[in-house]
């Protein structure tokens, strides 16, 4: 596995909000489910975890490929 830089929770939340503003939230999408079930708690969001590299949307924005 390639060693990817960790994303801080603050930066991940910022990118999450940016994604939402740019793309919108489609009902029953992965992004919608994450927001719905986390209830705004960053520790329950998809990007939270080892290295905070778990959410494809945040990762794409962070890496500059999205």
Secondary structure in CASP SS format (residue, H / E / C, confidence):
PFRMAT SS
TARGET T0000
AUTHOR 0000-0000-0000
METHOD secondary structure of the structure
MODEL  1
X C 1.00
X C 1.00
X C 1.00
X C 1.00
X C 1.00
X C 1.00
X C 1.00
X C 1.00
X H 1.00
X H 1.00
X H 1.00
X H 1.00
X H 1.00
X H 1.00
X H 1.00
X H 1.00
X H 1.00
X H 1.00
X H 1.00
X H 1.00
X H 1.00
X H 1.00
X H 1.00
X C 1.00
X C 1.00
X C 1.00
X C 1.00
X C 1.00
X C 1.00
X H 1.00
X H 1.00
X H 1.00
X H 1.00
X H 1.00
X H 1.00
X H 1.00
X H 1.00
X H 1.00
X C 1.00
X C 1.00
X C 1.00
X H 1.00
X H 1.00
X H 1.00
X C 1.00
X C 1.00
X C 1.00
X C 1.00
X C 1.00
X H 1.00
X H 1.00
X H 1.00
X C 1.00
X C 1.00
X C 1.00
X H 1.00
X H 1.00
X H 1.00
X H 1.00
X H 1.00
X H 1.00
X H 1.00
X H 1.00
X C 1.00
X C 1.00
X C 1.00
END
